[in-house]
């Protein structure tokens, strides 16, 4: 069993809890956002290797038996406000990593690295550059500071050979004047080819987010049989307070319902999956918005029971005064 704490990794005997080895690395200074709290959300394991992300966005490869460091790759620059809080994910001999720092105005991305060597295979920006689809939301150089970070691990469907990764809020968080439009691909789930990093489709939960509604909660993949047909679904309890059901083969929106009682930023979700806004926006005098800045869901992982067809999530009933 492998567990992490800050930049440390422990191998435990799963039968007794005895520590077999302990890899230690000092925490980093000069970090911002969640990375400054030196959070670590677990490991990825592939063959005889264990992979962890450090708070300053290094990917480490450790020997699974001894804990010895095999290689260390820096994949983002902390001096540009990047950090990391996620666990990596290994798919098809590729280690996929993400970043934190969206609230500090970085440009989010995920990238795939060779599981044997750490060499870069592909890199996908989660905010489009000039001339790319979706770039109209980002005038001038605002795309360089627009957020859409990837601070929670994605999930993978081996039958569809598709990676699903979610993105954070747009930046600046609560003021949208510098980023008119929907601000793609913030607050989205992205379906990605894990071999090339090419985007297959996307779905945006909160266009032009003004309330810090990151979409980073882990998506859950479910195969549901109805009327003799198996539907391949993606489920997510979003930070914005709505529970979403998508067709994971193409990103088609199927339904969304509130899963918290305190929800007033939107009246509902229309048939295309777009929120129906209530008209509440931050003001100089303050506006009471629900859910608050911690969202209706956050770090804790959800789960699904296929026998009962019930979805479980830790829901947060909270509001904040937005100025």
PERA-V732347 format. One record per residue. N is the residue number from 1. PSI is psi as a letter, one per 20 degrees, with the letter a starting at -180 (NA if undefined). Layout:
{{N	PSI} {N	PSI}}
This chain:
{{1	p} {2	p} {3	q} {4	q} {5	o} {6	c} {7	j} {8	q} {9	p} {10	p} {11	p} {12	q} {13	o} {14	i} {15	h} {16	i} {17	j} {18	p} {19	p} {20	g} {21	r} {22	o} {23	p} {24	q} {25	p} {26	q} {27	q} {28	q} {29	r} {30	j} {31	q} {32	r} {33	b} {34	h} {35	h} {36	i} {37	i} {38	l} {39	q} {40	p} {41	k} {42	a} {43	r} {44	q} {45	p} {46	p} {47	c} {48	k} {49	q} {50	p} {51	p} {52	q} {53	p} {54	r} {55	h} {56	k} {57	l} {58	q} {59	p} {60	q} {61	o} {62	q} {63	p} {64	h} {65	h} {66	h} {67	j} {68	q} {69	p} {70	g} {71	r} {72	o} {73	p} {74	p} {75	i} {76	q} {77	o} {78	h} {79	i} {80	j} {81	j} {82	q} {83	a} {84	q} {85	i} {86	r} {87	q} {88	r} {89	p} {90	p} {91	p} {92	l} {93	k} {94	p} {95	p} {96	p} {97	q} {98	a} {99	r} {100	r} {101	j} {102	h} {103	i} {104	j} {105	k} {106	r} {107	o} {108	q} {109	r} {110	q} {111	q} {112	p} {113	q} {114	p} {115	h} {116	h} {117	h} {118	j} {119	q} {120	p} {121	g} {122	r} {123	p} {124	o} {125	p} {126	j} {127	p} {128	q} {129	r} {130	p} {131	i} {132	r} {133	p} {134	i} {135	i} {136	i} {137	i} {138	n} {139	q} {140	c} {141	j} {142	h} {143	h} {144	i} {145	k} {146	j} {147	c} {148	l} {149	r} {150	m} {151	j} {152	q} {153	q} {154	a} {155	r} {156	p} {157	o} {158	h} {159	g} {160	i} {161	l} {162	p} {163	p} {164	o} {165	q} {166	q} {167	r} {168	a} {169	r} {170	q} {171	q} {172	q} {173	g} {174	j} {175	o} {176	j} {177	h} {178	i} {179	m} {180	q} {181	b} {182	i} {183	l} {184	q} {185	l} {186	q} {187	l} {188	r} {189	p} {190	p} {191	p} {192	q} {193	o} {194	i} {195	h} {196	i} {197	j} {198	p} {199	p} {200	g} {201	r} {202	q} {203	p} {204	p} {205	g} {206	n} {207	q} {208	l} {209	p} {210	j} {211	j} {212	k} {213	m} {214	q} {215	k} {216	i} {217	q} {218	p} {219	q} {220	p} {221	p} {222	p} {223	o} {224	p} {225	p} {226	p} {227	l} {228	i} {229	p} {230	p} {231	p} {232	o} {233	q} {234	p} {235	p} {236	p} {237	o} {238	q} {239	h} {240	i} {241	i} {242	q} {243	p} {244	q} {245	p} {246	q} {247	o} {248	i} {249	h} {250	i} {251	j} {252	p} {253	p} {254	g} {255	r} {256	p} {257	q} {258	q} {259	j} {260	q} {261	h} {262	n} {263	o} {264	i} {265	h} {266	q} {267	i} {268	a} {269	p} {270	a} {271	i} {272	i} {273	j} {274	p} {275	q} {276	o} {277	q} {278	i} {279	i} {280	p} {281	q} {282	p} {283	r} {284	h} {285	i} {286	p} {287	p} {288	o} {289	p} {290	p} {291	r} {292	a} {293	i} {294	i} {295	r} {296	i} {297	q} {298	c} {299	g} {300	q} {301	q} {302	r} {303	r} {304	p} {305	o} {306	h} {307	g} {308	i} {309	k} {310	q} {311	p} {312	p} {313	q} {314	o} {315	q} {316	o} {317	o} {318	q} {319	r} {320	q} {321	o} {322	p} {323	NA}}
